[in-house]
Amino acid sequence: MLKFKNGLEVDECTECWASGGYFDDDDDWIRCDCCGGTGYDSNDYLAYMHEQAELESEKKAQQLFSEVKMYPEQNAPEHNPFKYAEIAGQWLADNPVILDTETTGLDSNAEVVEVSIIDSSGKALLDTLIKPLYPIPEEVIRIHGITNEMVKDAPIWPDVHETFCEIIKGRKLLIYNAEYDQRIIHQTLNISNNSLPENDKKEFSFHELCPEPPSRICVMKLFAAFYGQWDDYREDWKWQKLTTAAEHMNVKVEGKAHRSLADCRMTLGILQAMAARVPVKPETKGDKIKDVELLKIIRNSKHSIVFDKLINGDTVGYININEADMALCSILSFWTKKDVNQIDRIFRSSKLYRPEWDEIKGQGKTYGQITIGSVVCEVMK
């Protein structure tokens, strides 16, 4: 948390994640020291408005609040994470490459200082530091840890440009914050070209090599929709930092965050965890009839006594409640012929169901998904 001269406390910049900023008296907005942008969370700005409202008269408070565009909560669209989980799976099925860069900043003079590309198995296809034309600012070094000493003998962008183009040509290119990385790469090439003889200048177009627009390849925007936190101010799903997404999906990789190779693999892990989510279809009238009929069959079978105890939450005879969960899911796996959606629906109707069922555990899956997945291959004797 940072405290600025007006007393407002804010988090990191949501555009560049820099942790420094100042309040601009000219336009009443918090500006980032690193990028100069106003990308701080709108909630922080609203907090400032509330703080001022307590100090000023009612009339002044109304004037301040009128500056913030407010939207009713009902404007948020229906959240369907499984829709975006399916898209993540489709993207991974397209044999993509994943790109990440580290840079000297965010403005129109910013350059790439590190670039990495991996394939869908996590193998590094390109991983190199890049020597920028201009020095890396100290405030940016504090973010990614790449110093001017580290890049002094690194290749310049024109040295890796052809290799870069060969790797991404014709491939589905996925990026966490695609618009930003694409812009910085174009800028880096243009800055490099300015220092080269006319015959040595490089030409480049993302559109020619990878025709899909940034919105169709941006993992950040896909995860934002999957995560489902609505931003009233922007009227869109709130973007989440890469590290926030990785923590939410329980993704861990080797290496330091804000280094391009580690961030590439973090992005891949997030996509894999999203795609691994088992879509639970909404219950229909037909599903309800199907479930009732199945319950009648089970209660007339050899599993009836055990099943009735478990469905009513009786865990006597089991080491712990998790073992009881497995037992109930095993019975349901047999009678539903491994229908994961029906297993999930019936388990949720039992007295064993509890909040833990929906908690995310390893590999970005919920406890319920892991439990069902571990029993669907078993056959009851």
N, C-alpha and C positions, 0 to 999 in steps of 0.2 A: 504494500500500500504506500502511495506517495502523497505527500501533503504539499500543496502549492500555496502561493502567497495569499490567496483568498480563503485559505483554510480547508478547501475541498480535498478529500482523499479519493484517489482513483487508482485503478489497477494498471496493468501494462496496456500499451497502445494496441488496439485490436486490428490495426493495419500492418504494423511491423513488429509488434511485441516489444518495442523498446520500453524501458522503464523510467524514462524521463520526460517531463513535459512542463508546460507553463500555461497560465491563463492569459488569453489575449483580450486586453481591455477594449480593443477597437471593435471586435465583433462578438464579444461575450461568449467565447468558446475556448475549450481546452485544446491547445496545440501540442503536438509531439515534438520533442527536441530533435529526434532522429529524422523523421520524414516531413515534419511541418504540417502534417495532416490533422484532421479533426476526428480521427477514427476511434476515439475513446467510446466505451460502451454508453449507449444512450441512458442506461439506468444510472450511470454515474452523473450524467448531466441532470437527470431528474432529481437525483439526490441533492445536487447543488441548488436546484430550484426550491426544493422543500426547505433546505437550510435557510435560504434567503427569505422564504415566506414567513418563517418564524421570527425573523429579525425586522422585517419591514411591515408596513401597514397592510391591511387587507386589500386595499386598492393596488398597492405596489405588487403584492403577491399575484394578483390576478393578471397584472401586466406581464410579469415574468413568465407565468405559466402559459400565457397565450403565445409565447414564442416557441413553445414545444408542440409539435404536431402529435396529437394524441389520437389513438384509435381504440375502439371498443374491442374487448377480448374476443367477441364473437366473430370478428373479421378473420381470425386465424382459420385456415382450412383444416379439414379433418386430417388427423395424423395417422398415417398408415405405414409404419416402419417396414413392414414386410414387402411393400411395393419397392422400396429402395434397396432392401436386401436382395431382391431378385435382380435389380439392375446391377448391383455389385457383382453378382454371380455371372451375369451376362458379360460384363466388362472383362472379368477374369477369363472367361471362356474364349475371348477374342485374342488370347495370347499377347497381352499388351506389354509395353515397356513403361517403366515408371521413372520419372525425372524429378530431380530436386537440385536447387542451387543455393549457395550462400553468396552474399553480395556485400558491396560497400555501403549500401543504404537503400533508399526507396525513391529518391527524386529522379529527375530526368538526366542526372549525371552519374547515377549509380551503375556499377559494373559487377559482373560475376567474378568471384574469387575462388569458387569451388563448384564443380558440377559432377553429378553422378547419375548414371542410368543403370537400372537393373531390369532383368526379365521377370516373368511371373513365378520363377522358382527362387528368386532372390539373388541370383548370380549377377555380379557386377560386370556390366558391359563397358562402362566408362566410369572412371573415378579418379579425378585429378584436381589439384589446385590450379588456379589460373592467376597469372600476374596481371593486375589491373594497370591501366595507364596512370591513374592517380592513387595516392596513398589511401589506405583503409583508415577511416576515422576511429579514434579511441572508443567512442561510445558504441560503435558497431562491433569492435573487437571484443568488448565486454559481453556481447550477445553470443557470438559463435566461437570466439576464442582463436580465430585465424588472424595471425599478426602479419605485419609487413615483412618481418624477417622470414616467416614461413613461406611467403610467396615470391621472394626476391629472385629465386632461380627457377620458378615454375614457368611452364609454357604460357605464351599469350594466347588469346582466343583464336586468332587465325591459325595457330599451330594445331588446334584440335578440331577446327571447324568442319573439315571434310569427314573426319571420323564420326563426329556428332551427327552430321546429316545422314551418313550411311546407316547408322544405327536406328534412327527414328523413321527413315523413309518407308512409307507404306504400312507402318505399324500403328496400332492404337496406342496413343501416347497419353498416359494418365499422370496428373500433377495435382498436388495439394496446393490449391490457390493458383490455378492455371493462368489466369490473366496476368498476375504479377510476374511469374517466372518467364512467360513468353515475352512480356514487355522488356524485362531486364536483359534477356538474351539478345533481343533486337538492338537495344541500346548499346550493349557491349560490343556487338559487331560494328555498329555505326561509329562508335568512339574509336575502335581499333582501325577502321577504314580511314579515318581522318589522319592517321599517322603513317599510312602506307602509300607507296607510289600508286598511281592510277591503275597500272596493270596488275597490281597485287591485291586490289580491293576485292572483297568477297561479297557475293549476293546471296540472299537467303529469304525464304518465305515459309513460315510455318504452314500456311494454307496450302502451298503446293506439295509439301512433304506429308503433312497430316491434315487433310481437309476438314476434319471435324472442328467446329468452333469451340472456344475455351469452355463454354457452359456445358458442353457434352462430354468433357474429359476432366472436369474439375472434381476431384475427390472431396475437397473441402465442402463444396455445395451439396454434393450427394450425402455426405455424412451429416450436414446440418439438417437436411430434410429427414434423415433417418433418426437423428437424435431428438428432434421435435420440439426445440425451445423456440417459441415464437417471439419475434422482435416487433413490438407494436410500432416503434418509431420508424423502422425501415419497411414495415409491412412485408416481412419475409422471414424465413427460418434463420435464426441467429447463427452466424458462423462461429465455429469452435476452433481453438488452437489445436495444432497437430498433437501436442502433448496431452491436451485434455481428451481428445478423441481416443488416443492410445490408452490412456488410463481408464476411460469408460469401457473400452472393449477388452481390457486386461491384456493388452499387447505389450510385450517386452522384447527389446532387441539389444544386441551388443552395440556399444559405441555411445557417444554423447549426442544428446538432442541438439539441434541447430548445427550439426555437421551433415553434409548432403547425403552420404551413403547411409548413415543411420536413419535419417529422415525418409529416404526412399523405402527402406525396409519396414519402417514404422507405417508408412502409407500402405504398403502391400499387406502388412498384418491386419490393418484396420479393414481393408477390403475383404480379406479372407474371413475375418471374424463376422463382418456384416453378412457375407454370403452364406455363412454357416448357420445363421439363425433359421430355425425350422418354422416356416410360416404356419400359423394356426389359423385355419379358415374360420370366419364368423359362423356361428351356429345357425343353421336354417331350420325351418319346420320339419323338413325331411330328416335332418340330422337328429333332431329330438326324438322323432318316431323310431329311427334306427337305433338310437341309444337305449330307449325304453325296451324295445324288443330284445336287444342283446342282453340287457340286465336280467330279463326273465329267463333267457336261455342259460346264463351263467348260474343263476340261483336254482336251476333244476339239474345242474351238473355235479360232478364229483368235487368241484372246487367251491361249492356253495357256502359251506361253513366258514372256510378260511376267507373267502371273498367278503362275506357279510361282516365279519369281524374287522377286516381292513377298511372296508368302505365306511364303517362307522367309527374309524379312528382307533380301534383296539390294537395296541402294539405289544401286548403280552406275548412272551415267547420269542421276541426279536431282540437282538443285541441293542439296537437303538432305532429311532424313528426312520433313519435313512434306509436301514435294512427292510423295514416295513414298506417304505415307498417302493423299493425294488421288487418286493414280493407282489404288491398290488399291480405294478406295471407289467410284471412277468405274466400274470394271469390275463391282463387286458391285451398284452401282445399276442398271446395265443388265440384268444377268442375274436379279436379284431383283425386277425391275419396281418399283424404289424402295421395297422393304420395309425400312424403317429398322431394325426389330428384327433381321431376318436379316442385314443388313449389319453391324450391331454384333456379333452373335454370331460371324460368320465372321471379322471383323477381330480379335476377341479371341483366336481360335484361331491367328492368324498370329504370326510372329516379329517383326512390326512393333509388336505390342501392347506397351505399356509404361505405367507409372503416369501419365504425362502425359495419356493418353487420358481419364482420369477427373478431371483437375484442372479446377476451375471457372475459366472465363475471363470474357469479356464477357457482359453481360446475364444473368448467373447460369447460363449454360450451360457444360457441360464442353467440353473441347477436342474430344472425340469427337463430341458432338452438333453442334458448329459445323462440323466437317469433313464429317460426313454430310449436314447440312442444305445445305451449299454445293454438293453434287454431285448431289442427288437429282433435280434438274431437268435435268441433262445427259443427252443420249442418245449412246451410243457409236456411232460410225460403223463 
